[in-house]
Amino acid sequence: MKISIVIILLFTGVCHAQDSTLNIELDRSDLKKMEFAGVFKSSISLEGGGKSGYGGISYDLLLSRKWRVGIGGGYSGAGADVKFYPWGVKRDKLVLNLGLRANAFLPLNGTNYMFYSAPIGLSFFTLNRINLELDAGPLLKRQFDQSETEIGFGSKINYAWVSIKVGYRFSFYAMKRSRKLDRLE
């Protein structure tokens, strides 16, 4: 637990230190390539539950102000999800999200399952590019091998699947543009 807290604090410290750069005026077409409503399109996150099993790393990509896709993997699992933001993403505002998630839950010493869930949650995209997310939803689980006897922690998860996520938002286009400007100087 202490190691998790230290990792999260280091992660947020590094992300905050990177935001101390100057603001550059950009035209509208450049902004559309980088962000939606002030929220950068890409995100790398530490995730507990959700699409990564017990815990792991996930990558999310905003396709528009209202749609996001993500993949993740970690300790004993991997999966993908699709999220819908009914009122769109906004910076520094708590926003509702609805989703569909599928993940393979593969514990080392237990029964292997496929988890399907339809989470409802809240997302918060901070001004300094940190995003926070919490969601939960009903769970449908299926064993990979139906003849196998259910054992392990996965057999005790029956009704809901939860995800908590702390991440950092960025833009590949902004990075590419920055390298190009550095070469011109």
Residue frames relative to the residue before (quaternion, step in Angstrom):
aa qw qx qy qz dx dy dz
M 1.0000 0.0000 0.0000 0.0000 0.00 0.00 0.00
K 0.6543 0.5097 -0.3201 0.4578 3.60 0.93 -0.88
I 0.6330 0.5310 -0.3318 0.4552 3.58 1.01 -0.80
S 0.6332 0.5329 -0.3287 0.4551 3.62 0.99 -0.81
I 0.6608 0.5012 -0.3072 0.4667 3.58 0.93 -0.87
V 0.6470 0.5107 -0.3172 0.4690 3.60 0.95 -0.85
I 0.6511 0.5134 -0.3191 0.4589 3.60 0.92 -0.86
I 0.6637 0.4968 -0.3074 0.4671 3.60 0.90 -0.89
L 0.6599 0.5014 -0.3158 0.4620 3.61 0.94 -0.82
L 0.6476 0.5003 -0.3167 0.4796 3.60 0.98 -0.78
F 0.6338 0.5486 -0.3087 0.4494 3.55 0.99 -0.91
T 0.7060 0.4404 -0.2681 0.4855 3.61 0.83 -0.94
G 0.6211 0.5457 -0.3419 0.4468 3.61 1.06 -0.66
V 0.6598 0.4922 -0.3019 0.4809 3.57 0.94 -0.87
C 0.6542 0.5129 -0.3134 0.4590 3.58 0.93 -0.88
H 0.6651 0.4942 -0.3051 0.4693 3.60 0.96 -0.84
A 0.6407 0.5282 -0.3293 0.4496 3.61 0.97 -0.76
Q 0.6569 0.5176 -0.3163 0.4478 3.59 1.04 -0.68
D 0.6485 0.5384 -0.3179 0.4341 3.60 1.17 -0.38
S 0.5464 0.6313 -0.3995 0.3785 3.61 1.20 0.06
T 0.4107 0.7071 -0.4728 0.3281 3.58 1.10 0.71
L 0.6117 -0.5555 0.4151 0.3807 3.57 -1.28 0.27
N 0.4242 -0.6691 0.5425 0.2794 3.55 -1.20 0.55
I 0.1476 -0.7761 0.6102 0.0587 3.55 -0.96 0.92
E 0.4500 -0.6793 0.5068 0.2812 3.57 -0.95 0.89
L 0.0702 -0.7975 0.5993 0.0042 3.58 -0.88 0.99
D 0.4614 -0.6528 0.5036 0.3276 3.55 -1.13 0.51
R 0.7226 -0.4911 0.2909 0.3900 3.54 -1.29 0.45
S 0.6519 0.5229 -0.3313 0.4379 3.64 0.96 -0.77
D 0.6367 0.5087 -0.3297 0.4765 3.60 1.06 -0.70
L 0.6404 0.5292 -0.3250 0.4519 3.58 0.98 -0.82
K 0.6488 0.5277 -0.3205 0.4447 3.62 0.96 -0.83
K 0.6525 0.5126 -0.3141 0.4614 3.59 1.13 -0.60
M 0.7304 0.4418 -0.2215 0.4714 3.58 1.20 -0.55
E 0.8476 0.0519 0.0729 0.5231 3.58 0.87 -0.92
F 0.2297 -0.6965 0.6532 0.1880 3.49 -1.45 0.17
A 0.8505 -0.0642 0.0013 0.5220 3.59 -0.76 1.10
G 0.7279 -0.4431 0.2412 0.4643 3.58 0.99 0.82
V 0.6233 0.5083 -0.3369 0.4895 3.60 1.28 0.07
F 0.4258 -0.7057 0.5041 0.2580 3.59 -0.64 1.13
K 0.5875 -0.6530 0.3743 0.2973 3.55 -1.07 0.84
S 0.7804 0.3400 -0.1786 0.4934 3.62 0.88 -0.83
S 0.0280 -0.7903 0.6120 0.0060 3.54 -1.20 0.57
I 0.1227 -0.7315 0.6647 0.0893 3.54 -1.12 0.77
S 0.0265 -0.8467 0.5272 -0.0671 3.57 -0.72 1.09
L 0.3648 -0.6262 0.6284 0.2827 3.49 -1.38 0.36
E 0.0451 -0.8302 0.5546 -0.0352 3.56 -0.69 1.10
G 0.1792 -0.7467 0.6324 0.1020 3.52 -1.05 0.87
G 0.7865 0.1431 -0.1501 0.5817 3.58 -0.66 1.07
G 0.6065 0.6038 -0.3802 0.3508 3.54 -1.05 -0.75
K 0.8235 -0.2632 0.1909 0.4650 3.54 -1.06 -0.79
S 0.6796 0.5207 -0.2886 0.4286 3.60 1.24 -0.15
G 0.6040 -0.5402 0.3751 0.4503 3.63 1.17 0.22
Y 0.8047 -0.1427 0.1412 0.5587 3.59 -0.85 -0.93
G 0.7628 -0.2283 0.1893 0.5746 3.56 0.93 -0.93
G 0.2322 0.7794 -0.5587 0.1627 3.53 -1.11 0.63
I 0.5997 -0.5401 0.4553 0.3759 3.51 -1.26 -0.59
S 0.0641 -0.7952 0.6019 0.0347 3.55 -1.07 0.75
Y 0.2206 -0.7305 0.6306 0.1419 3.54 -1.29 0.51
D 0.0610 -0.7993 0.5978 -0.0011 3.56 -0.85 1.02
L 0.1184 -0.7842 0.6078 0.0405 3.55 -1.12 0.75
L 0.3166 -0.7228 0.5851 0.1872 3.56 -0.83 1.05
L 0.2589 -0.7699 0.5674 0.1352 3.57 -0.79 1.06
S 0.7596 -0.0533 0.0493 0.6463 3.54 1.26 -0.59
R 0.7193 -0.3973 0.3025 0.4829 3.59 -1.23 -0.18
K 0.7795 0.3677 -0.1742 0.4762 3.59 1.13 -0.60
W 0.7671 0.3364 -0.1848 0.5141 3.64 1.16 -0.31
R 0.0071 -0.7797 0.6255 -0.0286 3.53 -1.10 0.87
V 0.1317 -0.7531 0.6364 0.1023 3.57 -1.16 0.65
G 0.0249 -0.8164 0.5769 -0.0012 3.56 -1.14 0.55
I 0.1391 -0.7391 0.6508 0.1044 3.50 -1.33 0.49
G 0.0363 0.8110 -0.5831 0.0306 3.56 -1.14 0.51
G 0.0117 -0.7839 0.6207 0.0075 3.47 -1.31 0.36
G 0.1491 0.7923 -0.5813 0.1103 3.51 -1.18 0.47
Y 0.8054 -0.2343 0.1978 0.5073 3.48 -1.22 -0.61
S 0.8761 -0.0960 -0.0424 0.4706 3.48 -0.63 1.32
G 0.8070 0.2271 -0.2016 0.5064 3.58 0.88 0.80
A 0.0163 -0.7560 0.6538 0.0287 3.51 -1.38 0.28
G 0.1585 0.8102 -0.5524 0.1155 3.55 -1.08 0.61
A 0.3267 -0.7133 0.5856 0.2039 3.50 -1.39 -0.22
D 0.0487 -0.7944 0.6034 0.0491 3.54 -1.26 0.39
V 0.2289 -0.7060 0.6516 0.1571 3.50 -1.42 0.30
K 0.0835 -0.7999 0.5937 0.0286 3.59 -0.88 0.94
F 0.1709 -0.7536 0.6294 0.0822 3.53 -1.21 0.73
Y 0.1701 -0.7622 0.6196 0.0780 3.57 -0.90 1.00
P 0.3614 -0.7875 0.4481 0.2203 3.64 -0.13 1.24
W 0.7805 0.2725 -0.1546 0.5410 3.62 0.98 -0.74
G 0.5996 -0.5937 0.3457 0.4105 3.58 1.22 0.31
V 0.5454 -0.5957 0.4749 0.3495 3.55 -1.30 0.37
K 0.0210 -0.7722 0.6350 -0.0053 3.54 -1.19 0.67
R 0.4534 -0.6672 0.5150 0.2900 3.54 -1.12 0.65
D 0.8613 0.1263 -0.1191 0.4775 3.52 -1.17 0.80
K 0.6203 0.4686 -0.3608 0.5152 3.59 1.13 0.71
L 0.4410 -0.6503 0.5497 0.2837 3.54 -1.17 0.66
V 0.0276 -0.8231 0.5668 -0.0230 3.61 -0.65 1.10
L 0.4684 -0.6688 0.5173 0.2565 3.53 -1.15 0.78
N 0.0140 -0.7845 0.6190 0.0346 3.57 -1.12 0.65
L 0.1793 -0.7376 0.6446 0.0910 3.53 -1.25 0.68
G 0.0274 0.8541 -0.5172 0.0473 3.58 -0.88 0.76
L 0.2495 -0.6841 0.6510 0.2144 3.46 -1.48 -0.06
R 0.0183 -0.8122 0.5810 -0.0493 3.55 -0.85 1.02
A 0.0363 -0.7604 0.6482 0.0181 3.54 -1.16 0.76
N 0.1398 0.7949 -0.5856 0.0759 3.56 -0.92 0.85
A 0.4111 -0.6613 0.5739 0.2536 3.47 -1.25 0.65
F 0.1549 -0.7747 0.6104 0.0570 3.57 -0.72 1.11
L 0.0346 0.8445 -0.5220 0.1146 3.58 -0.23 1.33
P 0.0525 -0.8233 0.5646 0.0235 3.63 0.35 1.15
L 0.6019 -0.6051 0.3901 0.3455 3.56 -1.14 0.66
N 0.8117 0.1216 -0.0501 0.5690 3.59 0.96 -0.79
G 0.6354 0.4856 -0.3620 0.4789 3.53 0.60 1.13
T 0.6966 -0.4494 0.3576 0.4300 3.52 -1.35 -0.14
N 0.3613 -0.7211 0.5525 0.2105 3.57 -1.05 0.82
Y 0.0724 -0.8101 0.5817 -0.0100 3.55 -0.91 0.99
M 0.2728 -0.6502 0.6644 0.2480 3.46 -1.44 0.17
F 0.1523 -0.7850 0.5974 0.0604 3.59 -0.74 1.10
Y 0.0527 -0.7521 0.6566 0.0235 3.56 -1.03 0.90
S 0.0815 0.8079 -0.5801 0.0652 3.59 -0.81 0.91
A 0.2600 -0.7271 0.6171 0.1513 3.52 -1.35 0.45
P 0.0554 -0.8629 0.5021 0.0162 3.59 0.31 1.23
I 0.1783 -0.6998 0.6793 0.1305 3.48 -1.37 0.52
G 0.1247 0.8356 -0.5222 0.1163 3.57 -0.75 0.93
L 0.4175 -0.6599 0.5627 0.2713 3.48 -1.42 -0.17
S 0.1186 -0.7724 0.6219 0.0504 3.56 -1.05 0.85
F 0.0738 -0.7722 0.6296 0.0435 3.53 -1.18 0.67
F 0.1239 -0.7871 0.6036 0.0281 3.57 -0.63 1.20
T 0.2538 -0.8131 0.5063 0.1350 3.60 -0.24 1.26
L 0.6534 -0.5175 0.3884 0.3929 3.56 -1.30 0.28
N 0.7332 0.4117 -0.2361 0.4870 3.61 1.11 -0.62
R 0.6515 -0.5964 0.2704 0.3830 3.58 1.17 0.82
I 0.4995 0.6040 -0.4614 0.4157 3.60 1.17 0.25
N 0.0807 -0.7801 0.6150 0.0819 3.58 -1.02 0.70
L 0.1629 -0.7623 0.6238 0.0570 3.51 -1.12 0.85
E 0.0416 0.8085 -0.5849 0.0496 3.56 -0.99 0.78
L 0.0179 -0.7574 0.6526 -0.0124 3.51 -1.12 0.83
D 0.1615 0.7851 -0.5895 0.0998 3.56 -0.86 0.92
A 0.0488 -0.7659 0.6405 0.0277 3.53 -1.31 0.39
G 0.0833 0.8071 -0.5811 0.0632 3.51 -1.14 0.58
P 0.6661 -0.4945 0.3700 0.4182 3.54 -1.29 0.28
L 0.2845 -0.7842 0.5422 0.1002 3.52 -1.10 0.82
L 0.0793 -0.7195 0.6868 0.0655 3.52 -1.15 0.79
K 0.0109 -0.8180 0.5751 -0.0103 3.59 -0.62 1.06
R 0.1112 -0.7732 0.6235 0.0324 3.50 -1.18 0.75
Q 0.4112 -0.6859 0.5443 0.2533 3.56 -0.98 0.87
F 0.5027 -0.6259 0.4960 0.3309 3.57 -1.11 0.64
D 0.7787 0.1736 -0.0798 0.5976 3.59 0.96 -0.91
Q 0.3184 -0.8000 0.4816 0.1633 3.59 -0.23 1.28
S 0.6526 0.5268 -0.3215 0.4396 3.60 1.14 -0.53
E 0.5645 0.6180 -0.3685 0.4046 3.59 1.26 -0.32
T 0.4429 -0.6631 0.5328 0.2833 3.59 -1.12 0.70
E 0.4620 -0.6961 0.4799 0.2677 3.56 -0.91 0.97
I 0.1313 0.7622 -0.6253 0.1040 3.57 -0.87 1.05
G 0.7018 0.4807 -0.3390 0.4019 3.56 -1.27 0.29
F 0.7484 -0.4252 0.2921 0.4168 3.52 -1.41 0.11
G 0.6185 0.5802 -0.3424 0.4045 3.61 1.00 -0.76
S 0.6311 0.5407 -0.3436 0.4373 3.59 1.08 -0.59
K 0.6556 0.5098 -0.3072 0.4647 3.61 1.22 -0.39
I 0.6082 0.5151 -0.3539 0.4895 3.62 1.27 -0.25
N 0.0445 0.8616 -0.4995 0.0788 3.56 -0.34 1.21
Y 0.8298 0.3203 -0.1216 0.4405 3.59 0.87 -0.82
A 0.8176 0.0637 0.0033 0.5722 3.60 0.98 -0.77
W 0.1733 -0.7447 0.6343 0.1137 3.54 -1.26 0.51
V 0.1853 -0.8124 0.5522 0.0269 3.55 -0.79 1.15
S 0.0751 -0.7734 0.6273 0.0525 3.55 -1.22 0.56
I 0.0180 -0.7453 0.6662 0.0226 3.52 -1.13 0.79
K 0.0226 -0.8341 0.5466 -0.0709 3.54 -0.78 1.05
V 0.0673 -0.7414 0.6670 0.0312 3.55 -1.16 0.83
G 0.0944 0.8398 -0.5242 0.1048 3.56 -0.61 1.10
Y 0.3751 -0.6875 0.5794 0.2258 3.50 -1.43 0.09
R 0.2768 -0.7732 0.5550 0.1320 3.57 -0.80 1.07
F 0.0732 0.7835 -0.6121 0.0774 3.56 -1.08 0.79
S 0.2933 -0.7389 0.5776 0.1852 3.56 -1.32 0.12
F 0.4107 -0.6994 0.5302 0.2472 3.57 -0.79 1.01
Y 0.6249 0.5422 -0.3406 0.4467 3.59 1.05 -0.75
A 0.6483 0.5130 -0.3184 0.4638 3.60 0.97 -0.85
M 0.6392 0.5176 -0.3275 0.4651 3.60 1.00 -0.77
K 0.6538 0.5099 -0.3045 0.4689 3.57 0.95 -0.91
R 0.6585 0.5089 -0.2990 0.4668 3.58 0.94 -0.91
S 0.6442 0.5259 -0.3157 0.4569 3.59 0.99 -0.82
R 0.6469 0.5056 -0.3176 0.4743 3.61 0.95 -0.83
K 0.6396 0.5273 -0.3159 0.4616 3.57 1.03 -0.83
L 0.6669 0.4874 -0.2989 0.4779 3.61 0.96 -0.86
D 0.6207 0.5391 -0.3389 0.4574 3.61 1.05 -0.73
R 0.6600 0.5074 -0.3105 0.4589 3.59 0.99 -0.78
L 0.6416 0.5368 -0.3250 0.4411 3.60 1.11 -0.67
E 0.6472 0.5521 -0.3173 0.4191 3.62 1.12 -0.62
